[in-house]
Amino acid sequence: MKLNSDLKPGSESMRIIFKDTFIVRLENQLDFIAINNPANSRKFKNELFRLIKAIPSNPQKHRKSIWYDDEDIRDLIFKGYTIVYRINKSTVEIFGFVKYQHSPI
């Protein structure tokens, strides 16, 4: 699975970087979902990645993170999960995947 991608929203290019903390937690959750329903696991992943790929076109769209006092760290809410990301000048770093936890990493 290719997790780093180059996206070109409008005239600027923004790269999405998936940190290991996100990858490990997402893969664990996808494996758990797939135990009972592999099709739902694939659907979950596809829908989530569709939303993540849209971030560079409007990185401020999602709420400011509840865990960090930084306007550049945002929370994307998806089916009860929180995907935490950091907006940098030319990249978006996806680093947190949280459900019912106290910390995103």
C-alpha positions as CSV (number, residue, x, y, z in Angstrom):
1,M,0.0,0.0,0.0
2,K,1.4,3.4,-1.0
3,L,0.9,5.8,1.8
4,N,2.8,8.9,0.7
5,S,1.2,10.8,-2.1
6,D,1.7,14.0,-4.1
7,L,-1.4,16.0,-4.5
8,K,-1.7,19.2,-6.5
9,P,-4.7,21.3,-5.3
10,G,-5.1,24.4,-7.5
11,S,-1.8,25.9,-8.4
12,E,0.2,24.8,-5.3
13,S,1.5,21.3,-4.6
14,M,1.0,19.8,-1.1
15,R,2.3,16.4,-0.2
16,I,0.6,14.1,2.3
17,I,2.9,12.3,4.7
18,F,1.6,9.4,6.8
19,K,3.5,9.0,10.0
20,D,4.1,5.5,11.5
21,T,1.8,6.2,14.5
22,F,-1.1,6.7,12.1
23,I,-0.2,3.7,9.9
24,V,0.1,1.2,12.8
25,R,-3.1,2.3,14.5
26,L,-5.1,2.3,11.2
27,E,-3.8,-1.1,10.1
28,N,-4.7,-2.5,13.5
29,Q,-8.2,-1.2,13.3
30,L,-8.6,-2.4,9.7
31,D,-7.5,-5.9,10.7
32,F,-10.0,-5.8,13.6
33,I,-12.9,-4.8,11.3
34,A,-11.8,-7.4,8.7
35,I,-12.2,-10.3,11.2
36,N,-15.9,-10.1,10.9
37,N,-16.4,-8.2,7.6
38,P,-13.5,-7.8,5.1
39,A,-15.7,-5.7,2.8
40,N,-16.5,-3.2,5.5
41,S,-12.8,-2.9,6.3
42,R,-12.0,-2.1,2.6
43,K,-14.9,0.4,2.5
44,F,-13.8,2.1,5.7
45,K,-10.2,2.5,4.3
46,N,-11.4,3.7,0.9
47,E,-13.8,6.3,2.4
48,L,-11.1,7.5,4.9
49,F,-8.5,7.9,2.2
50,R,-10.9,9.8,0.0
51,L,-11.4,12.4,2.8
52,I,-7.6,12.5,3.6
53,K,-6.8,13.1,-0.1
54,A,-9.1,16.2,0.0
55,I,-7.3,17.8,2.9
56,P,-4.8,19.8,0.8
57,S,-7.5,21.6,-1.1
58,N,-8.7,23.1,2.1
59,P,-6.4,22.2,5.1
60,Q,-8.2,24.4,7.6
61,K,-11.6,22.8,6.9
62,H,-11.5,20.6,9.9
63,R,-11.6,21.7,13.5
64,K,-8.6,22.8,15.5
65,S,-7.3,19.8,17.4
66,I,-8.7,19.4,20.9
67,W,-5.3,17.9,22.0
68,Y,-3.0,20.6,20.9
69,D,-2.9,24.4,21.2
70,D,-1.8,25.0,17.6
71,E,-4.0,26.2,14.8
72,D,-2.0,24.1,12.3
73,I,-2.9,20.8,14.0
74,R,-6.4,19.7,13.0
75,D,-8.9,16.9,13.7
76,L,-10.7,15.2,10.9
77,I,-13.7,13.3,12.3
78,F,-14.7,10.1,10.5
79,K,-17.2,7.5,11.8
80,G,-16.3,8.2,15.4
81,Y,-12.6,8.2,14.8
82,T,-10.4,11.3,14.9
83,I,-7.6,11.6,12.4
84,V,-5.1,14.2,13.7
85,Y,-2.9,16.1,11.1
86,R,-0.4,18.9,11.0
87,I,-0.4,21.5,8.3
88,N,3.0,22.6,7.2
89,K,4.0,24.9,4.3
90,S,4.2,22.2,1.6
91,T,3.0,19.1,3.5
92,V,0.2,17.7,5.5
93,E,1.4,15.2,8.2
94,I,-1.2,12.6,9.2
95,F,0.0,11.3,12.6
96,G,-3.0,10.5,14.9
97,F,-5.8,7.9,14.7
98,V,-7.9,8.0,17.8
99,K,-11.1,6.4,19.2
100,Y,-11.9,6.6,22.9
101,Q,-8.3,7.4,23.8
102,H,-6.7,10.1,25.7
103,S,-3.9,10.9,23.3
104,P,-3.7,10.8,19.5
105,I,-0.2,9.3,19.4
